[in-house]
Amino acid sequence: MLQHAFVAASTDTTFALGDPVGYRALVGPARPAVYEVETGRSLTYAELDDLIARIAAVLLLKVAVPEPHPRIAYLGRNSIVQVATCLACQRAGYVFVPLNWRLGPVEIGQIVEDCRPSLIVHAAEFAGTIGEIADPLPPLLPVDGEDGLLALIAENPRAEPEAPVADGPCIMLYTSGTTGAPKGVVVTRRNAFAAALNFALVGEVTAHSVALLDLPLFHTIGLVAIARTTLMMGGRLVISDRFLPERTLATLGDPSLCVSHYFAVPQMAAALRASPNWNAAALKALQAIFIGGAPLSPALIETFLEDGIPLVNGYGMSEAGTAIHMPLDREMVATFPGSVGFPAPMLAIRLVGEDGRDVADGEVGEIWLSGPSVTPGYWNKPEETARAFVDGWYRSGDLGRRGPGGVIYVPDRLKDMYISGGENVFPAEVEAVIGAHPKVLDVAVVGAPDPKWGECGIAFVVAAVADATDEEILLHCAERLAAYKRPARVVFLEAIPRTASGKAQKHILRTHHLPS
């Protein structure tokens, strides 16, 4: 099992990578570190460092197990306490496992059974969910504002940080589950450090940056790219417990905060732009809106550029963090709409064909990754770990194409591509065309068996207006797509099932919504 490999992990302590806040508390103790939108609570780096140390002391007191790298599960919305708990786990030598609060009790129970945490920290809001998980449960530690965990902090002294083990696990992220049961992605200290550094470089995050976090902390975008990077670089992290378009716009436009960095999935960006309170002039401090998690349509990019705000596209995953990213350059964003950009500085990327050889520029191949941010594998899944790696390269399962100047496009997932009449069809390309129709709010395309063509496309559409028809959407496609790419049918739904990171859950569409 994978965890056994970490027992003899490197004892290299040359990195100060285990403790991004500790360094900032030393060199800039009075600098503002975190601000919580809902409560108005604000902490300096010295205060955040003290909070982390005291949470680490509580964890060390409550969790005394002989096994290496005990897991601490956390079920709760974004908060200062959750960010501090993650860093406290790292300081104490534990593994932080953020649980997806959007899942039901059965799904959360499956994750708990898989990772077997020594402790579950949970917000009062989710006590009912915890109560429905089948026994036996690990010990529980309730968290509710200043109660629960924070109350225990006052009773315990600071804990001295452990000597960091660079290749020991510190985070476990359960994948979104677009294809079924989620897997636990192991993130080591070295992985987390390199992933944060990659985003700091491509996103131009500095000590003067202010980042708004309202994406959930149970994904790498929120926990690593936004939270860890901002704190590692000495910036200010503004934490909101959830995405609400009007509240997000108010926070982005708050002159007392001057938010410079904001990360969203395409559906969030579209919701902000569609708000009646949208005011681009109020967002003058914003360097860019960073986009990831799902394909970004050129039409949406153009809409934001017209308002003077670039949507900076990127590509990443739990297994590697930020992998490919556009620079903060409006002209380049306009020149290469739809591209996810260039490889991150600390990652090597290959585009590999079915024969195992690198494809030529302009051709489509699977994205393979290698570098210090790449996970060593999946928790308790040695066979899946072995399948994911070839000669030290991680196989992403995503398809990429290198365009002019070295920019990379991600046409689709390898498993989502289907073959119609002998031609490869990438659903993301079809989705971009349909998504540009003014009567379409959301769309996902999947391949389905077809007796004549082998496979054909089915477009699942959420209509923006009540009078939308399948005929006008199919005509829209006929005017813009080759015949083999056009969907055979349109199925209207009230909502596309998506993960928290914005990915369409196409296995659900195939299983439950394909017409007979």
Secondary structure as UniProt FT lines:
FT   HELIX           2..6
FT   TURN            7..8
FT   TURN            17..18
FT   HELIX           20..27
FT   TURN            29..30
FT   STRAND          32..36
FT   TURN            37..39
FT   STRAND          42..44
FT   HELIX           45..62
FT   STRAND          71..75
FT   HELIX           80..92
FT   STRAND          95..98
FT   TURN            101..102
FT   HELIX           105..115
FT   STRAND          119..123
FT   HELIX           124..126
FT   HELIX           127..132
FT   STRAND          140..143
FT   TURN            145..146
FT   HELIX           149..153
FT   TURN            154..155
FT   TURN            166..167
FT   STRAND          169..174
FT   STRAND          184..188
FT   HELIX           189..202
FT   TURN            203..204
FT   TURN            207..208
FT   STRAND          210..213
FT   TURN            217..218
FT   HELIX           221..228
FT   HELIX           229..233
FT   STRAND          236..239
FT   HELIX           245..252
FT   TURN            255..257
FT   STRAND          261..264
FT   HELIX           266..274
FT   TURN            276..277
FT   HELIX           280..283
FT   TURN            284..285
FT   STRAND          288..291
FT   HELIX           298..306
FT   TURN            307..308
FT   STRAND          311..317
FT   TURN            318..320
FT   STRAND          321..325
FT   HELIX           330..335
FT   TURN            337..338
FT   STRAND          341..343
FT   TURN            345..346
FT   STRAND          348..352
FT   TURN            354..355
FT   TURN            361..362
FT   STRAND          364..370
FT   TURN            372..373
FT   TURN            379..380
FT   HELIX           382..388
FT   STRAND          389..390
FT   TURN            391..392
FT   STRAND          393..402
FT   HELIX           404..406
FT   STRAND          408..413
FT   TURN            414..416
FT   STRAND          418..420
FT   TURN            421..422
FT   STRAND          423..425
FT   HELIX           427..435
FT   TURN            438..439
FT   STRAND          440..450
FT   TURN            451..453
FT   STRAND          454..463
FT   TURN            466..467
FT   HELIX           470..478
FT   TURN            479..480
FT   HELIX           483..485
FT   STRAND          489..492
FT   TURN            500..501
FT   HELIX           506..508
FT   HELIX           509..513
//
